[in-house]
Each structure stands twice: as C-alpha cells, then as structure tokens.
C-alpha cells in the first residue's frame, strides 16, 4: 500500500540523516566536491525523500510545501496524454 511505501521512505530518510557525514565523504572522494557542497547535495536529496513520505497526504488531493520555493499540488483531472498542463 502507499502507506507502507511511505513508511519505508521515512526509515530511509532517517538513515540518510544519521549517515549524512559518511555519505558526504563518499561524494567528496567520488566527485571532488568540498564537504559543504556534498552535505548540501544530501540535504537536497533528502527533501525529495520527504516529499515521497508525504504521498499518502498528496493522494487525497492536497497541497504540500516541500521547501521555501517548491510547492507540490495533486490535481485530479482527465488524462491528457503524455503531458498534462
């Protein structure tokens, strides 16, 4: 179910937070970024995980503010092919 998947994502979110420094060090080694950039990359990626955790609420057709500049809104309408405007 969507709630079970959200629970898995919440656990993943927690693990990323707990191991952010270790993950950042891997990014530094693999990509040559400094540690501040690597930590920022992890934080931004974890925002996406937070969004995935909110899917049960979004499935009801609500609006979610993901960050200061990003708002996600679920709109129910008739499918319009590959893209929906």
C-alpha positions as a printed Julia matrix, in Angstrom:
85×3 Matrix{Float64}:
  0.0    0.0     0.0
  1.0    3.61   -0.35
  1.2    3.97    3.44
  3.61   1.05    3.73
  5.82   2.5     0.99
  5.81   5.87    2.76
  6.92   4.1     5.95
  9.87   2.6     4.11
 10.79   6.03    2.77
 10.56   7.53    6.28
 13.03   4.9     7.5
 15.32   5.7     4.55
 15.04   9.43    5.38
 16.13   8.72    8.95
 19.08   6.63    7.79
 20.25   9.33    5.38
 20.14  11.89    8.2
 22.04   9.58   10.54
 24.76   8.85    7.98
 24.89  12.2     6.18
 28.54  12.8     7.07
 29.62   9.38    5.79
 27.65   9.85    2.57
 29.14  13.32    2.12
 32.66  11.93    2.48
 31.91   9.44   -0.31
 30.66  12.27   -2.53
 33.88  14.21   -1.82
 36.01  11.19   -2.82
 33.98  10.33   -5.93
 33.16  13.78   -7.29
 35.82  16.08   -5.86
 33.29  18.39   -4.2
 34.08  20.01   -0.89
 32.33  18.71    2.21
 29.9   21.64    2.4
 28.69  21.04   -1.16
 28.37  17.33   -0.51
 26.3   17.89    2.64
 24.08  20.32    0.71
 23.56  17.68   -2.01
 22.49  15.18    0.62
 20.13  17.66    2.26
 18.54  18.49   -1.1
 18.14  14.81   -1.92
 16.57  14.2     1.46
 13.98  16.89    0.65
 12.88  14.64   -2.2
 12.6   11.75    0.23
 10.45  13.95    2.5
  8.17  14.55   -0.48
  7.89  10.8    -1.07
  6.96  10.36    2.59
  4.06  12.77    2.09
  2.48  10.82   -0.76
 -0.36   9.43    1.38
 -1.48  13.01    2.09
 -0.97  14.08   -1.52
 -3.07  11.19   -2.76
 -6.06  12.89   -1.16
 -5.63  15.89   -3.46
 -3.94  18.29   -1.07
 -1.12  20.8    -1.46
  2.27  20.35    0.19
  5.01  22.94    0.66
  8.22  20.94    0.12
 10.64  23.82    0.65
 10.58  27.6     0.62
 10.43  27.68   -3.17
  8.68  24.4    -4.03
  5.0   23.57   -3.58
  3.56  20.27   -4.78
 -0.12  20.03   -5.61
 -2.09  16.98   -6.61
 -4.69  17.74   -9.24
 -7.22  15.18  -10.27
 -8.37  15.58  -13.83
 -8.95  13.73  -17.04
 -5.73  12.3   -18.56
 -4.47  14.35  -21.49
 -1.88  12.01  -22.93
  1.81  12.07  -22.13
  1.88  15.61  -20.7
 -0.66  17.34  -18.5
 -0.63  21.13  -18.45
